[in-house]
Amino acid sequence: MPEPIRLVACDLDGTIVGPDPPISQRTLDVFAQARASGIAIVAATGRGPSALPDFGPTQVIDIAICSNGAVVVDMTTGMVLERNDIDGALAESLIGDLRKGLPCSCFAWESAEGYGYEDAFADHGQTLLASLADTPVVDFDPSSPITKIFIAHDEFGYATLVERVRDLASAPVEVTSAGLPFVVITAANVTKANALERLCAQRGIPASQVIAFGDSWNDLAMLKWAGTGVAMANANDDVKDAADDRTGPVENDGVAAYLAKLL
């Protein structure tokens, strides 16, 4: 017999947040039903804590793994449980190396104090900047930790840019993308998967009792770690190939449909 599911880890954008937010009431209702049956619901997203969407009037999310694993928030209390930032001086050095090695690149950054961006980045990161509209805008400060660095390029697509950034990085870092026209850099070993693994270890939940949903490259490791990794119908081919199962697209509440069958 398959093991019971004790935790659901779910990406947001492209997974339960579609092109027409907010999260559907159907999804919120299924999450509430799952929590009532003792299943923990974890949001695992590239968004920072200040850019989380509205989860409705009823608490349906236990934990939010934000910024691709750099920040973990207890949604029942609002307490930050983990911060895994890049040292500010290291971030400054890294940006300098990338700027030198990748002419025509531009940058944005996120920290506990807010976010900032170069003017040229706005042409690439409109979706990101819109999600941060209510977040304070701050200058880059190498004396303070940086949560994420964003880099975009006028010529290179995702695959090329990821490889170039990895080759040019002056220190170990994680480099990934959520399918948007820029690449995201976090500190070494900071991923959704690693944050989820630590959380589950603290709660005594083995990977075999975890189901994870996602649609893009920053979900790959999480879907592979979970006992059951489920790709959205709108996921990219790499995610579909890595997943154990598939469900419908975000527009059709694919996560809610899949979980409803399990419940």
Secondary structure as the mmCIF struct_conf table of DSSP 4:
data_model
#
loop_
_struct_conf.conf_type_id
_struct_conf.id
_struct_conf.beg_label_comp_id
_struct_conf.beg_label_asym_id
_struct_conf.beg_label_seq_id
_struct_conf.end_label_comp_id
_struct_conf.end_label_asym_id
_struct_conf.end_label_seq_id
HELX_LH_PP_P HELX_LH_PP_P1 PRO A 2 ILE A 5
STRN STRN1 LEU A 7 CYS A 10
STRN STRN2 ASP A 13 ASP A 13
TURN_TY1_P TURN_TY1_P1 GLY A 14 ILE A 16
STRN STRN3 VAL A 17 VAL A 17
BEND BEND1 PRO A 19 ASP A 20
BEND BEND2 PRO A 22 PRO A 22
HELX_RH_AL_P HELX_RH_AL_P1 GLN A 25 ALA A 36
TURN_TY1_P TURN_TY1_P2 SER A 37 GLY A 38
STRN STRN4 ALA A 40 ALA A 44
BEND BEND3 GLY A 46 ARG A 47
HELX_RH_3T_P HELX_RH_3T_P1 PRO A 49 ALA A 51
BEND BEND4 PRO A 57 THR A 58
BEND BEND5 ASP A 62 ASP A 62
STRN STRN5 ILE A 63 CYS A 66
HELX_RH_3T_P HELX_RH_3T_P2 SER A 67 GLY A 69
TURN_TY1_P TURN_TY1_P3 ALA A 70 ALA A 70
STRN STRN6 VAL A 71 ASP A 74
TURN_TY1_P TURN_TY1_P4 MET A 75 GLY A 78
STRN STRN7 MET A 79 ARG A 83
HELX_LH_PP_P HELX_LH_PP_P2 ASP A 85 ASP A 85
STRN STRN8 ILE A 86 ILE A 86
HELX_LH_PP_P HELX_LH_PP_P3 ASP A 87 ASP A 87
HELX_RH_AL_P HELX_RH_AL_P2 GLY A 88 GLY A 101
BEND BEND6 LEU A 102 LEU A 102
TURN_TY1_P TURN_TY1_P5 PRO A 103 CYS A 104
STRN STRN9 SER A 105 GLU A 110
BEND BEND7 ALA A 112 GLU A 113
STRN STRN10 TYR A 115 TYR A 117
HELX_RH_3T_P HELX_RH_3T_P3 ASP A 119 ASP A 123
TURN_TY1_P TURN_TY1_P6 HIS A 124 HIS A 124
HELX_RH_AL_P HELX_RH_AL_P3 GLN A 126 SER A 131
TURN_TY1_P TURN_TY1_P7 LEU A 132 ASP A 134
BEND BEND8 THR A 135 THR A 135
HELX_LH_PP_P HELX_LH_PP_P4 PRO A 136 PRO A 136
STRN STRN11 VAL A 137 VAL A 137
TURN_TY1_P TURN_TY1_P8 PRO A 142 SER A 143
BEND BEND9 SER A 144 SER A 144
STRN STRN12 ILE A 146 ILE A 146
BEND BEND10 THR A 147 THR A 147
STRN STRN13 LYS A 148 HIS A 153
BEND BEND11 ASP A 154 GLU A 155
HELX_RH_AL_P HELX_RH_AL_P4 TYR A 158 LEU A 168
BEND BEND12 SER A 170 ALA A 171
STRN STRN14 VAL A 173 THR A 176
BEND BEND13 ALA A 178 PHE A 182
STRN STRN15 VAL A 183 ALA A 187
TURN_TY1_P TURN_TY1_P9 ALA A 188 ASN A 189
HELX_RH_AL_P HELX_RH_AL_P5 LYS A 192 ARG A 203
TURN_TY1_P TURN_TY1_P10 GLY A 204 GLY A 204
HELX_RH_3T_P HELX_RH_3T_P4 ALA A 207 GLN A 209
STRN STRN16 VAL A 210 GLY A 214
BEND BEND14 SER A 216 SER A 216
HELX_RH_3T_P HELX_RH_3T_P5 TRP A 217 ASP A 219
HELX_RH_AL_P HELX_RH_AL_P6 LEU A 220 TRP A 225
BEND BEND15 ALA A 226 GLY A 227
STRN STRN17 THR A 228 ALA A 231
TURN_TY1_P TURN_TY1_P11 ALA A 233 ASN A 234
BEND BEND16 ALA A 235 ALA A 235
HELX_RH_AL_P HELX_RH_AL_P7 ASP A 237 ALA A 242
BEND BEND17 ASP A 244 ASP A 244
STRN STRN18 ASP A 245 ARG A 246
HELX_RH_3T_P HELX_RH_3T_P6 VAL A 250 ASN A 252
TURN_TY1_P TURN_TY1_P12 ASP A 253 ASP A 253
HELX_RH_AL_P HELX_RH_AL_P8 GLY A 254 LEU A 262
#
